[in-house]
């Protein structure tokens, strides 16, 4: 008979003395402390001459300080520092949202007065007071923006493909430099460029929809180049190398492998570039001008656009001043809706057309 001589495993002895339990503050307590600081700040502002800005400043400082001190007393210095940074970041976010919320609220409040059927179905032809609408401006905006997209997207996409797939050396660095410069030029410069280009051909009295499309295309091209370039860089090199290993030429690899893989990002970048220029006013003031009727031909005469329509309605009101101001606010509201819709479309493209990598 054999006996097992192995020693039994030793169990760790329980710690001696009282066990330290970490104390935690409930979330509602921190929120209550912060709100108490806001109330105290409002009271302090009332004592020194009430001001909304001063009340917010006092309240934010006192609320943040209160959260830090309470957390320091209960949970220690490390957790208190984390709460302090969280309060500062949240406060910064709230401050950044104030002008945005104020803008949206103001435009909605003033723009809904004329957000009716007549605004979308009538133009300003022979309208000198109340009534009328922005049908001609909506059509002009859509036509000019579509034409600018047709001009800018092929140029920007081809440039991005060259920079990622073919470019090297000084030429690539020069193109990158000029794209960066074009990204930061004022929009009025793009309008002056288009105006100078067409006046050399058609004279100083030329005002055409295509002129505005060219000006917007100048603003769109660097945005398209930058966004498409970054998306193409995200395509894994293994895809390219696998295609080359099968004997596929480079141009076909770009067309059949790289572009389909990056299609979602390319669509998002193009959509955001359209949203970038749809509300531009300065270049269209110079190149397109304004008419009260509807013109569907960008190569024949002036065209109305929503930004220019809103500008003239606000700055040059007629006898019925309030009617002009109402139309201007409604045009601004419609522009915000267009930009928001384009951003939503960009998100949907990025979500539904992204390549599926899972099995």
N, C-alpha and C positions, 0 to 999 in steps of 0.2 A: 504494500500500500504506500502510495506516495502522498506526501503532504505539500500543499502550496505554500511556499515560503515567501511569496511576494507580499510586500507591505501594502496595506490598504492606503489609498490616496488620502492625503491630508486635506482636511477642509479648512478654508480660511476662517480665522477667528473673527467674530463680529467686532466692528470698531467700538472702541470704548468711548465713553462720554456721550453727550447729546448729539444727535444727528441734525445737521444743518439743513433746513428746508428753505429753498429759494422762494422768496415772496414775489408775487406778481400782481401788477395793477390791472384791473379789468379795463377794457377799452373805453367803456362809457365813462369811467372816472377821468381818463385823460381828456376825453372830449368835453366833459363838464368843466375841468380845470381851464381848458383853452377858451371855452365860451365865457367862463367867469372873467378871464382876462379881457375878452372883448367888451363885456359889460362894464368892467372897471375902466377900460380905456375910454368908452363913451362917456362915462361919468366924469372922468378927468378932463375930457375935451369940453364937456358942458361947463365945467368950472372956469376954464380959460377962454371961453368964447367958442360956442359949438361950431365945429366944422367936420363934415363927413370925412375929408381926407385925414385930418388930425385924429379923429376917432378911430379910423382904420389903422393908422400907424401906431397909436398908443395901444389899441387892442391887440394887434399882432405881436408887438414887442412884449407886452405883459403876458399874453397867453402863452407865447413860446417860452418865456422865462419861467412861468408857473409850471408848465409841463416838465421843463428841465429840473427844477428844484424838487418837485414832488417825486419824479423818477429817481433822482439822485438820493433822496432820503430813503426810499423804499427798496430800490433795486440796484443801487450802486452807480459808480461813475461811468462804467463802460456802457451800460444800458441807457444811462441818461444822455450820453453823447450821441448814441444812436437815435434816441427820440428827438434830440435837438436838431440833428441833420434832417430827419424826416419832417419835422415841423417846418424847417426852412424851405425844403424842396416843395412841400405842399403849399406853403404860402406863396412861393414864386409862381407855381402853377396857377393858383387862384388869381394872382395879380395879372398874369398873362391872359387869362380868360375874360377879365373885366372888359377891356376894349372890344373884344370879339363879340361878347354877348350884347354889349351896348350897341355896337354897329348893327348886328342882326335885328335886334329889337327895334331900333330906330327906323331901319329900312322897311321892316314889316309894318310898323305902325303907320308910316307915311305912304308906303307904296301900295298897300292893299286897297286904297281908295279908288284907284282906276284899274285894278286887276280884274277886268271884265271882258266880255266877248268883243266889245267894240275896240278895245285896245289891241286885240290880236287880229281883227278882220278889217280895220279901217286904216287908211293913211292920213297924212296931214294935208292932202291936196284940197285946196280951197277952204281950209279950216283956219280961222283967224282967232277963235276964242275957245269956248268949251267944246267938248266932243273930240272927234278924231282919235287916232291911235298910232301904233308903231308897227303896223304890218309891213310897210316898206322898209323900215329899219331892220326888222327881224330877218326879212328875206335878204337884204343886203349883207347883213352880218354872216348869215349862213353861206352865201355865195362866195364872199371874199375869203372867209376862213377856210372853206373847202378848197378854193383855188390855191391859197397859201400852203395848205397841207400837201396838195399835189406837187407843188414846187419844192417844198422843203424836205419832205420825208425821203424821196429817193436820193437827194444830194447828201443829206445827213446820214442815212443808212449806209450808202456806199463809202462815205468818208470813214465812218466807224469801222466798217469791214476792212478797209485798207489799213487803218491804224493798228488793228488787232491782228490781222492775218498776214498782211504783206509788208507793212511799213517798217522801215529801219533807218538809222542814221540821221543825218541832218534834216532831210525832208520830213520825216515823222516828227521830229522835235519842232520844226517850224510850223507844221500844221497844228500841232497841239498848242503851241504858243498863240497862234492867231485865233484858234477856237476859244481859248481862254479870254483873249481880248474881246472877241465878239460877244461873249457871254455877259460882259459888264458894260457894254456901250449903252448909253441912254436911248430910249425908244425914239426920241425926236431925231436922233442922228440917222436911224434907219429910214425914217420918213424923208429927211433931207436927201439921203442917197437916192431913194426911189424917185423923188421929185426931180433931182438933177439929171438922173439917167433918162427919164422920159421927156423932159423939156428939151434935151439935146435933139430929140427926134421929132416931137410933135409941137414944140414951142411952149412959151410960158403960160399959155392959157389951158394947157392940158390938165384935165381932172378925170381920171378913169378909175374904175374899180380894180383893174389889174395893177395899177400903181400901188394901191393899198395892199393888194395881195403880195406883191413883191416886197414891200416894206415889212409886212408881218412875216414873210418867209425868211428875211434876213434875221429877224429876232428868233425864229423857230429853229433855224439850222444848228446853231451851237448847242441848244438844249437837246435836240435829237441826237447830235453827235455824241455828246457826253453821256446821255442815258443809255444809248445803244452800245457805246463802247464798254461801259461798265458791265452791261448784261452779257455781251459776247465774251468778256474775260472770265465770266463765271462758268462757261461751258468747260467741262473737264477736258484736259488734253488727251486723256485716254481715248475719248471718242474720235478725235482727229487721228491719233496714231493707229487705232484699229482700222479706220478707213484707208489710211495710207498703206497699211500692211496688206490690204486686199487689192492694192493696185489702183485705187480710185484717185483720179487727179485732184489737185487742190481745189479748183473752182467748183468741182462737183461735190467735194466734201463740204465746202462752205454752204452750198445750196441745199444739199440733201441731209446733212448731219447737223451743222452748227446752227443754221437759221431755224430749223424746226425745233431744236432743243431750246433755243432762246426765244421762241415765238411769244410766250406769255410776257416776258420782260420787255421785249421790243414793242408789243402792243401797248403795254402800260406806259412806256416812255413816250411814245408818239401821242397817246391820249393826254398825258400831262403837259406836253409841249403845246398842244392845241389849247388846253385850258390856260396856259401861260399868256397867250396872245389874244384870246377872244375878247378881252376887256380893254385892250390898248386903245387909247384915244389920240395921243399926240401925232403919231405917224398918219392916222386917217384924217385928221384935221387938215394936214398939209396936202395929202395926195388925192383924197376922195371928195372932200367937201360934204355938202348936204343938199338934198332936194326934198321936196314935199310929196312927190309922186313915187311910184314904184318903177324901178328899172332892174330888169333881170339880166341884162347884158353887161358884163364887167369890162367889155372892150368898147363900149359906146356911152360916153358921158358919165356924169356923176352918179354916185350911189349913196343911199343913206345907210348908216350903221347905228347900232344901239348906243355905243359910247358917245359918238358925235351927236346923236339925237338927244341924249340926256344932257350933254354939255350945252347945246344951244337952247333947249327948253328951259334950263336953269338960268343961263346968263343973258338970254335975250327974250324975256317974256313980253307978250303983247299987252293988250288992254285987260284981258282976264288973267291976271297974274297967277292966281291960285291954280287955275286949270293947267297952266304951263308947268308950275312946280309939281303938281300931282303927277303929270305925265313923266317928268324927270325922275321922280322917286320910283315910279312903277318900272321905268326902264332900268334903273339901278337894281331893283329887286329881281327883275328878269335876268340880268347879267349874273347876279349872285347864284340864281337857280341854275343857270347854264354851267357855270364853273363847278358848282357842287355836283351836278349830274355827270360832268366829265370825270371828276375825281371818283365818283361811285363806279362809273364804267371802268376806269383804270383798275380799281380794286377787284371788280368782278373778273376782268380779264386775267389779272394776276392769280386769282383763286381758281378759276375753272379751266384755264388753259395751260397751267403749269404742268411740266412733264411728270408723269406718275412713275415714281421710282420703286414703289412697293410691289411685292409679288401678289 
